[in-house]
Structures are given as C-alpha cells and as structure tokens.
Amino acid sequence: MTTPRTEQSFAVLRTIAEVAGLTLDGAEPIRLAENDLWRLKDVVVRIARAGQEAAAAREVAVARWLAQHNIPAVRPMSWDQPVHAGGRAATFWELLPPHRHGTEADLAPLLRQMHELPTPSFSIGRLQPFVRIAERLAAANSVSDDDRQWLLDRLSELQQQWSNLPAGRPHCVIHGDAWGGNCAVTDQTAHLMDFERTSLGPPEWDLTSAAVAFETFGTISAERYTAYCAAYGYDVRNWAGYPTLRGIRELRLVTFALQIAEHDADALEQAHYRLECLRGLRGLRPWRWQAVGL
C-alpha cells in the first residue's frame, strides 16, 4: 500500500537513482524508518537522513574493513560512494540471497568476533548514546509539557550516570545497534548489517540490546536469552553498569516512538504506552512493547 511516507521516500530515491545511473524498475521498499532502504533488482539502496553524509561514508568504510578481517557482513558495491542527491547521502549494497532475520544465537558469535578485532586505522568515533534524544523531544508534538519535562529530567539523570559508569570490559569496536534485525541468515551463514552506529565503546552496549529485548520488550524467552549469553560467553546483566545502559536504551526507544508518531498515527498509542511504562504507570517489566515504523 502506498502511503505519503512511501511517496516521499520514493521521490528521494528517484533523484538518487538518476545521479547514480540506476533504473527504478521493480523498486520495492524494504524498511522506511530513520534510514530508508529500497531494493533495486540486485542492489540495496540505503538513504541516510539529511546531514548524515559522514555517517554514510563511515558505514561503507566499516563494511570494507570487516571484509578485510573476514567477518561475515553485507558488502557495499565496489563503486565510489556515498552518492549525494537531494540533500541526502545514499549508499549501495550487494543484495543477499534469500535469508531470514537472525536470532540472538546467530548474532552473538558475530558480535564476539567483531569485539575482538583491532581498532581500524580510520576514525570511527566514540559511542554517543544520547544522540538525537533531546532533538526528538523538542520536536515531539504528541507529548504533554509535563511528560516532556519528565523525559528531559530522565535524560539528565542518565547522562550523569553514564559519566560515572563502573569499570567493565575493555572498550573496542562495537556494532552500536546489535539486534536480530541487523543480522541476516542465508543458507550458508549469518551476516552483520547496518553500521550506522559502529564506533569505539563498551561492548556491553551491544550486549544490552538482547537483554532489553528479554527484560523490556519480552520478545525473547528466558531460554533464548540464556542461549545468547552462552553463545557470546557473558551475561551483561551481571555488570553493575547494566541498569544505566538499559535505561538509556529504553529512553531512546520512547523518543524514537514519539518521532515515528509525528507521521504515523498507529505509533502514537505505542509511544504513549512506552512513556507510561517509564513513568511507573504500567507495572514491572517486561512491558511487551511493540515495534513501530515500517
């Protein structure tokens, strides 16, 4: 079904395709969220948000670096990229053969391999866990002034906790957005995907994603979470800094839902429900949050 969001994204895709010399025959949206992903025959086009040109270039560099270290991951097309058009940056990726989303057990060994790699020779920056949270809150029209202030106070509290995290595992190259949707499994192997958030930081940040899926979303069972920890070799919940990382991720997920609700009425109820959970109005975890966005 065509929506205003799809039409808007397709207009940007058309401009990018013209610059890159690609045809739009059979173009299909894969996912339209913070970044827009489209399939064009055997190429996947990833359209970054406005102002994310450097991040798009870094994604390509990271993927090529992973290839040098034989880490299974999606591979960028060999031509020069990103391509800039219409105020957006686009990158182009090889289309994987038929595949499914990865499970936590598929993802864990890939994360362990990535965390063991040496620091790359090019700059990938440091993890910025609070990026865009304040901006999302400022732009949200579907939140009351009282809720907005509560969220801003929570942001300040977590920023203070982040600056005083207890010692943990050595910092390393982290994926940055390590959930099952960023792992694709073909008949032969599992592949990492989406390196927008790849940076140097605490590996616990990656591991917290599955813990939140278990504790907050309730989308993975205790057995699956135990298998994930066994596959990686560590349970992040045993680290004293875990509640802070969980809190940051939960706040990010609330503000993301508020952002999506600006142009998707179906996300509004979920955004308000997530906020009520954080404010202690919906009992204890797991809160069974539902996904938002296409």
C-alpha positions as MATLAB code, in Angstrom:
seq = 'MTTPRTEQSFAVLRTIAEVAGLTLDGAEPIRLAENDLWRLKDVVVRIARAGQEAAAAREVAVARWLAQHNIPAVRPMSWDQPVHAGGRAATFWELLPPHRHGTEADLAPLLRQMHELPTPSFSIGRLQPFVRIAERLAAANSVSDDDRQWLLDRLSELQQQWSNLPAGRPHCVIHGDAWGGNCAVTDQTAHLMDFERTSLGPPEWDLTSAAVAFETFGTISAERYTAYCAAYGYDVRNWAGYPTLRGIRELRLVTFALQIAEHDADALEQAHYRLECLRGLRGLRPWRWQAVGL';
ca = [
       0.000    0.000    0.000;
       1.319    3.407   -0.983;
       1.465    5.950    1.840;
       2.604    9.584    1.961;
       5.762    8.341    3.676;
       6.438    5.887    0.848;
       5.777    8.517   -1.812;
       8.139   10.971   -0.120;
      10.910    8.393    0.116;
      10.390    7.248   -3.479;
      10.810   10.824   -4.701;
      14.204   10.969   -2.997;
      15.088    7.552   -4.418;
      14.250    8.749   -7.936;
      16.710   11.651   -7.609;
      19.430    9.372   -6.252;
      18.889    6.797   -8.996;
      19.253    9.494  -11.656;
      22.592   10.605  -10.200;
      23.828    7.013   -9.798;
      22.624    5.904  -13.229;
      20.291    3.225  -11.874;
      16.852    2.194  -13.093;
      13.839    2.209  -10.776;
      12.202   -0.809  -12.425;
      10.736   -3.034   -9.718;
      11.804   -0.750   -6.842;
      10.493   -2.074   -3.528;
      10.775   -0.530   -0.046;
      12.494   -2.797    2.461;
      12.190   -0.572    5.505;
      11.392    3.117    5.915;
      12.405    4.406    9.321;
      15.292    6.650   10.362;
      17.022    5.461    7.196;
      15.183    4.333    4.075;
      16.091    1.017    2.450;
      14.988    0.165   -1.073;
      15.600   -2.873   -3.266;
      16.518   -2.233   -6.907;
      16.951   -5.615   -8.623;
      20.293   -6.861   -7.221;
      21.198   -3.660   -5.335;
      20.014   -2.370   -1.965;
      19.928    1.419   -1.668;
      20.275    2.877    1.811;
      19.211    6.536    2.036;
      20.545    8.291    5.117;
      18.809   11.111    6.938;
      19.716   14.643    5.939;
      23.001   15.720    7.497;
      24.356   12.161    7.828;
      26.840   12.226    4.956;
      29.828   11.418    7.159;
      27.995    8.553    8.847;
      27.074    7.067    5.465;
      30.704    7.172    4.321;
      31.801    5.573    7.589;
      29.322    2.709    7.123;
      30.917    1.823    3.813;
      34.427    2.036    5.296;
      33.434   -0.200    8.221;
      31.897   -2.819    5.928;
      35.024   -2.929    3.777;
      37.182   -3.192    6.917;
      35.078   -6.120    8.155;
      35.582   -7.815    4.797;
      39.345   -7.469    5.211;
      39.031   -9.322    8.529;
      36.745  -11.993    7.069;
      33.798  -11.084    9.276;
      30.563  -12.145    7.560;
      28.653   -8.945    6.780;
      26.764   -7.261    3.986;
      29.147   -5.873    1.386;
      28.992   -2.450   -0.280;
      29.086   -2.214   -4.054;
      32.580   -1.603   -5.370;
      31.944    1.809   -6.899;
      32.697    5.150   -5.235;
      30.100    6.054   -2.628;
      28.161    7.534   -0.988;
      26.247    9.376   -3.683;
      24.780   12.750   -2.708;
      21.491   13.969   -4.133;
      18.540   15.983   -2.888;
      20.320   16.841    0.327;
      20.701   13.152    1.225;
      23.516   10.606    1.106;
      22.895    7.153   -0.326;
      24.977    4.002   -0.171;
      24.642    0.877   -2.303;
      24.931   -2.712   -1.135;
      25.018   -6.191   -2.592;
      21.680   -7.941   -2.310;
      21.894  -11.022   -0.138;
      20.439  -14.321   -1.371;
      17.181  -15.442    0.287;
      17.563  -15.012    4.023;
      15.790  -14.623    7.338;
      16.293  -12.323   10.294;
      18.875  -13.630   12.695;
      18.179  -14.840   16.204;
      20.198  -13.869   19.243;
      22.129  -17.136   18.889;
      23.025  -16.181   15.309;
      24.095  -12.687   16.315;
      26.192  -13.451   19.403;
      29.173  -15.142   17.663;
      29.363  -12.283   15.136;
      29.454   -9.732   17.939;
      32.159  -11.661   19.741;
      34.281  -11.714   16.567;
      33.721   -8.013   15.987;
      34.602   -7.125   19.587;
      37.895   -8.994   19.250;
      39.086   -7.002   16.215;
      41.883   -4.412   16.460;
      40.999   -0.741   16.189;
      40.798    0.268   12.499;
      43.248    2.751   11.003;
      40.449    5.162   10.047;
      38.382    7.153   12.513;
      35.054    5.671   13.572;
      34.414    7.955   16.530;
      33.258    7.207   20.044;
      29.851    5.899   21.040;
      27.363    8.735   21.556;
      24.488    7.024   23.391;
      22.355   10.155   23.735;
      22.478   11.341   20.125;
      19.189   12.887   18.913;
      17.247   12.208   22.136;
      16.930   15.885   23.070;
      16.145   16.820   19.461;
      13.395   14.224   19.259;
      11.843   15.541   22.468;
      11.987   19.121   21.255;
      10.231   18.165   18.014;
       7.572   15.894   19.532;
       4.086   17.384   19.258;
       2.278   14.414   20.774;
       3.705   14.717   24.284;
       2.478   16.952   27.093;
       4.707   19.584   28.661;
       4.748   17.574   31.894;
       5.812   14.374   30.121;
       8.415   16.240   28.087;
       9.954   17.705   31.228;
       9.970   14.299   32.920;
      11.774   12.814   29.937;
      14.304   15.649   29.909;
      14.945   15.100   33.627;
      15.396   11.393   32.974;
      17.841   12.227   30.186;
      19.878   14.406   32.558;
      19.886   11.651   35.190;
      21.142    9.048   32.721;
      23.798   11.389   31.347;
      25.161   11.770   34.872;
      25.143    8.009   35.392;
      26.864    7.465   32.042;
      29.691    9.786   33.041;
      30.260    7.639   36.147;
      29.907    4.118   34.784;
      31.722    1.413   36.762;
      34.618   -0.390   35.112;
      33.601   -3.040   32.635;
      35.032   -4.945   29.698;
      37.723   -3.229   27.583;
      36.402   -0.763   25.036;
      36.526   -1.986   21.448;
      34.831   -1.635   18.073;
      31.118   -2.127   18.704;
      28.254   -2.574   16.279;
      26.114    0.002   18.053;
      22.677   -1.370   17.111;
      23.030   -5.075   17.768;
      19.562   -6.601   17.464;
      18.301   -9.546   15.439;
      17.052   -7.345   12.588;
      20.648   -6.326   11.903;
      21.687   -9.924   11.367;
      20.631  -11.782    8.213;
      20.973  -15.548    7.878;
      21.284  -17.221    4.487;
      21.516  -20.955    3.842;
      25.268  -20.722    4.406;
      25.996  -18.166    7.123;
      24.853  -15.239    9.259;
      25.776  -11.697    8.207;
      26.021   -8.455   10.149;
      24.147   -5.467    8.725;
      23.711   -1.728    9.348;
      26.875    0.003   10.581;
      25.474    3.476   11.150;
      26.194    3.261   14.876;
      29.524    1.415   14.692;
      32.092    3.145   16.880;
      34.504    2.625   19.738;
      32.791    1.985   23.036;
      31.917   -0.519   25.752;
      30.945   -3.925   24.334;
      28.249   -4.010   26.998;
      26.308   -1.535   24.848;
      25.880   -4.177   22.144;
      25.016   -6.882   24.651;
      22.368   -4.744   26.345;
      20.223   -4.877   23.213;
      19.298   -8.543   23.691;
      18.888   -8.026   27.427;
      16.347   -5.265   26.735;
      14.544   -7.487   24.235;
      14.232  -10.026   27.040;
      13.516   -7.750   30.007;
      11.662   -4.792   28.472;
      10.031   -5.985   25.253;
       9.502   -9.561   26.398;
      10.083  -10.687   22.820;
      12.636  -13.380   23.629;
      12.232  -16.089   26.215;
      14.481  -16.806   29.159;
      15.744  -19.883   27.324;
      16.647  -17.881   24.214;
      18.363  -15.213   26.276;
      20.353  -17.848   28.148;
      21.435  -19.348   24.820;
      22.500  -15.888   23.614;
      24.669  -15.346   26.700;
      26.183  -18.811   26.296;
      26.977  -18.134   22.623;
      28.737  -14.875   23.483;
      30.189  -16.067   26.783;
      28.867  -13.333   29.068;
      25.631  -12.020   30.607;
      25.711   -8.223   30.657;
      23.102   -8.125   33.434;
      25.831   -9.203   35.859;
      27.630   -5.877   35.309;
      26.874   -3.040   37.730;
      26.562   -0.563   34.862;
      23.831   -2.517   33.097;
      20.828   -0.646   34.604;
      22.223    2.607   33.205;
      22.628    1.184   29.698;
      19.171   -0.370   29.878;
      17.743    2.979   30.957;
      19.429    4.785   28.062;
      18.146    2.260   25.542;
      14.616    2.459   26.939;
      14.661    6.252   26.760;
      15.908    6.080   23.163;
      13.077    3.683   22.301;
      10.469    6.012   23.794;
      11.753    9.040   21.902;
      12.021    7.018   18.682;
       8.357    6.058   19.007;
       7.479    9.716   19.574;
       9.397   10.605   16.422;
       7.586    7.980   14.350;
       4.243    9.114   15.806;
       4.719   12.500   14.135;
       3.860   10.930   10.775;
       2.321    7.586   11.754;
      -0.865    7.683   13.830;
      -0.576    3.953   14.547;
       2.624    4.615   16.514;
       1.040    7.227   18.781;
      -0.604    4.768   21.156;
       2.618    2.762   21.464;
       4.654    5.908   22.134;
       2.355    6.934   24.972;
       2.311    3.401   26.363;
       6.125    3.298   26.445;
       6.184    6.625   28.238;
       3.683    5.406   30.829;
       5.887    2.366   31.437;
       8.929    4.524   32.145;
       6.885    6.702   34.470;
       5.920    3.666   36.546;
       2.267    3.524   35.469;
       2.299    0.108   33.837;
       3.793   -2.194   36.440;
       7.028   -4.118   36.211;
       8.989   -5.317   33.201;
       8.513   -6.948   30.753;
       6.225   -4.306   29.299;
       5.658   -6.055   25.958;
       6.477   -3.049   23.811;
       5.519   -3.383   20.166;
       7.666   -2.365   17.195;
       6.932    0.942   15.455;
       7.812    2.093   11.943;
       7.697    0.244    8.631;
];
